[in-house]
Amino acid sequence: MRSSDLVETVREYIRSEGLGPGDRLPPERELVRVLGGSRGTMRRALDALKSEGLLWRGVGRGTFLGPPPPERSPPLRWDAGPAAGLQTTNPAEVLEARSVLEPRMTAIAALRATPEDLARLDRSLRECATARVLADFEVADSAFHCAVADACHNAMLMSLFQALNEARQGDLWGRLKQASLTRERMSRYVRQHQAIRDAIADRDRMAAESAMRDHLREVTANMLGEGAA
């Protein structure tokens, strides 16, 4: 199938699924399974739709319909050289910073989340639960945490979170995640995500904060070793 044909197929898929601005498309692998073609032609088709302004693609977040959000400050990365103009850090620092920031953001999300925010959390949860390979799970996992952060509706906190989220795209993070993530742990993370989502939906800020803190504590222990928790 040519990429030009696949562009129209993706358009029809978007219409048939009733998707609109802000909605997230499934991962490329899933789109290929449902719509046909190859990963290469699907990527070119999505790039064509991106150039038309129909969708945008965020590193570690996925592919979304509509215009991209306003650009934020440059991300933190530990594997980028000085020429990139980025500060350096490491996975342990990123996990420590996430453990400080994300639980409090989750508590705020429990007070401010809209029905649209909850629907986005539910979509990310489904994608986490159905992911069969590490790459798909990592995209869905990142999308879930981004959805929690967005539910704060605080631009400054979201800017800080985005810097941390971009730091997850480094090669070292990827190697640590691949080495630590098992099928059993993926299932545990999905259950923990569900607990976070339920606490947000219940407007229970203390339970939401505690659930996120416990989740990140386990992620840290799994990635850096049991003593890191």
Secondary structure, DSSP 8 states (H G I E B T S, - for coil): --HHHHHHHHHHHHHHTT--TT-B---HHHHHHHH-S-HHHHHHHHHHHHHTTSEEEETTTEEEESS-----S----SS--GGGT-----HHHHHHHHHHHHHHHHHHHHHH--HHHHHHHHHHHHHHHH--SHHHHHHHHHHHHHHHHHTT--HHHHHHHHHHHHHTTSHHHHHHHHHH--HHHHHHHHHHHHHHHHHHHTT-HHHHHHHHHHHHHHHHHHHH-GGG-
